[in-house]
Amino acid sequence: MSQKDEKKDALKRESQDKITTRARERSVANHIAYWIVGVIAVLAVIVAIIGFNYVNSSLQPYNSNSKEDMIVKIPAGSSSKDIAKTLESDKVIKSATVFNYYIKAHNYTDFQAGYYTFNQSMSMSDIVNQLQKGGSAEPTGTSSNTVLVREGVTIDQIGDQIQKSTKFKKSDFLKLMKDQSYMKQLQKKYPELLDSSMANKNVRYHLEGYLFPATYGVFKGMTLKQLVDQMVAKENTVLQPYYSQMKEKDMTVQETLTLASLVEREGLNMKDRQKIAGVFYNRFDANMPLQSDISVMYALNTHKTSLSNKDTSVKSPYNLYKNRGYGPGPFNSPSLQSIQATLNPTDRSAGYLYFFANLKTGKVTYSTTFSQHQNRYDTLDQ
């Protein structure tokens, strides 16, 4: 065989080898493609089964064996998505997403705001029917117990009362009072009430002074947040008629409640509370610190019948012996009377800058100078 023929055979064999190699590569690629398609198909079936089971499970009652009712509040202006999130977070339904698809598929609308009594054993259709009928303005049913928020009490003292009267722990209540996410939720709902509190720094509790003194029912299934919601809502309702008056006096809600919380503890009746408020305003005008014992005791987080020089020198933004102005915020929950007295002070023209309350008789005396105040203090203290 000639050299030329050998080259032709070599080229031919090389060509056949390439064809064979390509054929094998195509075969492997086809097998891989079939395998990938098969895997995808299997995964698609698995996902479909899981999805079906998830949706089917989510459409079932949260707990078909539950016998305990729960109170759920749907705020005014809530969208269907908002309602779904609320029901999911309160464990009435399993999935907010499935609930939204369910109501869209059935074209359910016209859900109403208010308080609802739900049970985890309720079906999706029963829950929807309840929402369409509408809730109540206040929690319904018989309260299992009550919480009394007294006039002039602090957040810490309210925590004691909640633990004493309910299943809730004081530690959980105080933790909630520090929960900034919850505070922002309340601010969004009650901006006129809480904006000035949330804007202040060095505040111990943003809701100090904002839990209105009243008796609150604790209903079956009610959460700690819902209990606090009632207190804040009551404060907002009570203050509604006075917001415009605060603006006219160029005072924030925080400043009004701060001064009212001092007036609450310094005076026993409306007449004295109005005069004491007048003294505080006169001190502001004279660029004097308010020098209220109430502020020092709050700073010390204790109660004393008398304060030492060391006490009144305590380093705290709440100490209004050392600091001028209102301080960070309220010192307790003032009554409506103290709020009214703060907004309507009397005897300002008399120029009083000092007052002294006799703890034995309840009588309050007022002075325009420190020497006069000191003389009366010495006389009354004998």
C-alpha positions in Angstrom: 0.0 0.0 0.0 1.3 3.3 -1.0 2.0 6.1 1.5 -0.9 8.1 -0.1 -3.3 5.2 0.5 -2.2 4.9 4.1 -2.9 8.5 4.8 -6.4 8.1 3.3 -7.1 5.1 5.6 -5.8 7.1 8.6 -8.0 10.0 7.8 -10.9 7.7 7.3 -10.3 5.9 10.6 -10.0 9.3 12.4 -13.2 10.5 10.8 -15.0 7.3 12.0 -13.6 7.7 15.5 -14.9 11.3 15.6 -18.3 10.1 14.5 -18.3 7.4 17.1 -17.2 9.8 19.8 -19.9 12.3 18.9 -22.5 9.6 18.9 -21.4 8.5 22.3 -21.4 12.2 23.6 -24.9 12.6 22.2 -26.0 9.5 23.9 -24.6 10.6 27.2 -26.1 14.1 26.8 -29.4 12.5 26.0 -29.2 10.3 29.1 -28.3 13.3 31.3 -31.1 15.4 29.8 -33.6 12.5 30.4 -32.3 12.2 33.9 -32.6 15.9 34.6 -36.1 16.0 33.1 -37.0 13.0 35.2 -35.7 14.5 38.4 -37.5 17.8 37.6 -40.7 15.9 37.0 -40.4 14.0 40.3 -39.6 17.2 42.2 -42.6 18.9 40.5 -44.8 16.0 41.7 -43.3 16.2 45.2 -43.8 20.0 45.4 -47.3 19.6 44.1 -48.1 17.0 46.7 -46.5 19.1 49.5 -48.3 22.2 48.3 -51.6 20.4 48.1 -51.1 19.0 51.6 -50.1 22.4 52.9 -53.1 24.2 51.4 -55.4 21.4 52.5 -54.0 21.4 56.0 -54.2 25.2 56.2 -57.8 25.2 55.3 -58.6 23.0 58.3 -59.2 24.3 61.8 -56.1 25.4 63.7 -57.0 22.9 66.5 -60.2 20.9 66.0 -60.1 19.8 69.7 -59.9 23.3 71.1 -62.7 24.3 73.5 -61.3 27.7 74.6 -62.5 31.0 73.1 -60.2 33.8 72.3 -60.7 37.5 71.8 -59.3 39.0 68.6 -59.3 42.7 67.7 -59.6 43.7 64.1 -58.6 47.4 63.9 -60.6 49.8 61.8 -59.2 50.3 58.3 -57.6 46.8 58.2 -57.2 45.3 54.7 -57.9 41.6 54.0 -54.2 41.0 54.2 -54.0 42.8 57.5 -56.8 40.7 58.9 -55.2 37.5 57.6 -51.9 38.4 59.4 -53.8 39.2 62.6 -55.7 35.9 62.5 -52.4 34.0 61.8 -50.5 35.8 64.6 -53.3 35.2 67.1 -53.3 31.5 66.0 -56.9 31.5 64.7 -55.8 30.3 61.3 -52.7 28.4 60.1 -51.7 30.4 57.1 -52.4 34.1 56.2 -51.5 33.3 52.6 -53.9 30.4 52.2 -56.6 32.5 53.9 -56.1 35.3 51.3 -56.4 32.9 48.4 -59.5 31.3 50.0 -61.4 34.6 50.3 -60.3 35.7 46.8 -61.5 32.4 45.3 -64.8 32.7 47.0 -65.0 36.5 46.4 -65.6 37.2 50.1 -65.6 40.9 51.1 -67.1 43.4 53.5 -65.1 42.3 56.6 -65.9 44.5 59.6 -63.6 45.9 62.4 -64.2 45.3 66.0 -63.6 42.6 68.7 -64.4 39.0 67.8 -64.7 35.8 69.8 -63.0 33.0 67.9 -62.2 29.4 68.6 -59.3 27.4 67.1 -61.8 24.7 66.2 -63.7 27.0 63.9 -63.7 26.2 60.1 -62.5 28.7 57.6 -66.1 29.4 56.5 -67.2 30.0 60.1 -64.4 32.5 60.6 -65.3 34.3 57.4 -69.0 34.4 58.4 -68.1 36.0 61.7 -66.0 38.7 60.0 -68.8 39.6 57.6 -71.3 39.9 60.4 -69.0 42.4 62.2 -67.4 42.6 65.7 -68.3 44.5 68.8 -67.0 47.8 70.0 -65.7 46.2 73.2 -64.8 42.6 74.1 -67.9 40.6 74.7 -68.8 37.9 77.2 -68.2 37.8 80.9 -64.8 38.9 82.1 -62.9 36.4 84.1 -61.4 39.2 86.2 -60.5 42.8 86.1 -57.5 45.1 86.4 -57.8 48.3 88.2 -55.4 51.1 87.2 -55.5 53.6 90.0 -54.9 57.4 89.5 -51.3 58.3 90.0 -49.8 54.8 89.7 -46.6 54.0 87.7 -46.0 51.4 85.1 -44.2 49.4 87.7 -47.2 49.5 90.0 -49.6 48.6 87.1 -47.4 45.6 86.5 -47.9 44.5 90.1 -51.7 44.8 89.7 -51.7 42.9 86.4 -49.8 40.0 88.0 -52.0 40.0 91.0 -55.3 40.1 89.0 -54.6 38.0 85.9 -52.6 35.1 84.5 -50.1 37.5 83.0 -46.7 38.0 84.6 -45.3 41.4 85.6 -42.0 40.6 83.9 -43.8 40.0 80.6 -45.7 43.3 81.0 -42.5 45.3 81.7 -40.9 43.6 78.7 -43.8 44.6 76.5 -43.4 48.2 77.8 -39.8 48.1 76.4 -40.8 46.5 73.1 -40.1 49.2 70.5 -41.8 47.3 67.7 -45.0 47.3 69.8 -44.6 51.0 70.7 -44.3 51.8 67.0 -47.4 49.9 66.2 -49.3 51.9 68.8 -47.8 55.1 67.6 -49.0 54.3 64.0 -52.4 53.7 65.4 -52.5 56.7 67.7 -50.1 59.3 66.3 -51.8 62.3 67.9 -51.5 60.6 71.3 -48.0 59.1 71.1 -45.9 61.0 68.6 -44.5 63.4 71.3 -43.7 60.5 73.6 -41.9 58.5 70.9 -39.9 61.6 70.0 -38.4 62.0 73.5 -35.2 60.4 74.5 -34.1 58.9 77.8 -37.7 57.8 78.5 -38.0 54.9 80.9 -41.3 53.7 79.5 -43.0 55.4 76.5 -46.4 54.4 77.9 -45.8 55.9 81.3 -48.8 58.2 81.8 -50.6 56.8 78.8 -52.5 53.9 80.5 -55.6 55.6 81.6 -56.8 55.1 85.2 -59.9 52.8 85.0 -61.1 49.3 85.6 -60.5 47.0 82.6 -62.1 43.6 82.0 -59.9 40.6 81.2 -61.8 38.3 78.9 -61.2 34.7 78.1 -58.6 34.3 75.5 -57.4 37.9 75.8 -53.7 38.5 75.3 -51.5 40.9 77.3 -51.2 43.2 74.3 -55.0 43.4 74.0 -55.2 44.3 77.7 -52.7 47.1 77.2 -54.4 48.1 73.9 -57.6 48.8 75.9 -55.8 51.1 78.3 -54.1 53.1 75.5 -57.3 53.3 73.5 -59.1 54.7 76.6 -56.4 57.3 77.1 -56.8 58.4 73.5 -60.6 58.6 73.8 -60.4 60.7 77.0 -57.9 63.1 75.6 -59.6 63.6 72.2 -61.5 66.7 73.4 -58.3 68.3 74.8 -55.9 67.9 71.9 -56.9 71.2 70.4 -56.5 73.0 73.7 -52.9 71.6 74.1 -52.1 72.9 70.7 -53.5 76.3 71.6 -51.2 76.4 74.7 -48.3 75.2 72.5 -47.9 72.1 74.6 -47.3 68.5 73.4 -49.3 65.6 74.9 -46.1 64.4 76.5 -45.6 67.8 78.3 -49.3 67.9 79.3 -49.2 64.5 80.8 -45.9 65.0 82.5 -47.1 68.2 84.3 -50.4 66.5 85.0 -48.6 63.5 86.6 -46.9 65.9 89.0 -50.1 67.8 89.7 -51.8 64.4 90.4 -49.5 63.6 93.3 -49.0 67.1 94.7 -52.6 68.2 95.0 -55.7 66.4 96.4 -58.5 68.5 94.9 -59.3 70.4 91.8 -58.7 73.8 93.4 -55.3 73.0 94.7 -54.3 71.1 91.5 -55.1 74.2 89.4 -53.1 76.5 91.7 -50.2 74.0 91.8 -50.2 73.9 88.0 -50.0 77.7 88.0 -47.0 77.5 90.3 -45.3 75.2 87.8 -46.0 77.5 84.9 -44.7 80.5 86.8 -41.5 78.5 87.5 -41.1 77.8 83.8 -41.5 81.5 83.0 -38.8 82.3 85.7 -36.5 79.7 84.2 -36.5 77.7 87.5 -36.5 74.0 87.9 -39.8 72.5 89.1 -38.2 70.9 92.1 -40.9 68.3 92.6 -40.2 65.5 95.1 -42.3 63.3 92.9 -39.7 63.5 90.1 -36.9 62.6 92.5 -38.7 59.5 93.8 -39.4 58.4 90.2 -35.7 58.9 89.4 -34.8 56.8 92.5 -37.5 54.3 91.6 -38.7 54.4 95.3 -41.1 56.1 97.6 -40.0 58.2 100.6 -41.8 60.5 103.0 -38.8 62.8 103.0 -35.8 63.4 100.7 -32.2 64.0 101.6 -29.8 66.3 99.8 -28.2 63.2 98.3 -31.6 62.1 97.0 -32.3 65.5 95.3 -28.8 65.4 93.7 -29.3 62.0 92.0 -28.1 62.0 88.5 -31.1 61.3 86.3 -33.0 63.2 83.6 -36.1 62.6 85.7 -34.7 64.6 88.6 -36.4 68.0 88.2 -34.5 69.4 91.2 -31.3 69.4 89.0 -32.9 69.7 85.5 -35.0 72.5 84.2 -38.1 71.8 82.0 -40.4 68.8 81.9 -37.8 66.0 81.9 -38.2 63.0 79.7 -41.9 62.3 80.4 -44.7 61.5 82.8 -44.1 60.1 86.3 -47.4 58.2 86.7 -50.9 57.9 85.2 -52.7 61.2 85.9 -56.4 61.4 86.3 -58.7 63.4 84.0 -59.0 66.1 86.8 -55.3 66.6 86.9 -55.1 66.9 83.1 -57.9 69.5 83.2 -56.2 71.3 86.0 -52.9 71.4 84.0 -54.7 72.9 81.0 -56.6 75.4 83.2 -54.3 76.7 85.9 -55.4 79.4 88.3 -53.9 82.3 90.3 -50.9 82.7 88.0 -51.1 86.5 88.4 -50.4 86.0 92.1 -46.9 85.2 91.2 -46.6 82.0 93.4 -43.3 80.2 92.9 -43.5 77.8 95.8 -46.1 75.6 97.6 -46.0 73.4 100.6 -48.5 70.6 101.3 -49.1 69.6 104.9 -49.3 65.8 104.8 -51.2 65.7 108.1 -54.0 68.1 107.2 -53.8 68.1 103.4 -53.6 71.9 103.4 -51.5 73.5 100.8 -49.9 77.0 101.2 -48.4 79.1 98.5 -45.5 81.6 98.5 -43.9 84.1 96.1 -40.4 84.1 97.7 -38.2 81.3 99.1 -37.9 83.0 102.5 -41.7 83.2 102.8 -41.9 79.6 101.7 -39.2 78.5 104.2 -41.0 80.3 107.1 -44.3 78.6 106.2 -42.6 75.3 105.8 -41.0 75.6 109.3 -44.3 76.6 110.8 -46.3 73.8 109.2 -43.7 71.2 109.9 -43.7 71.8 113.7 
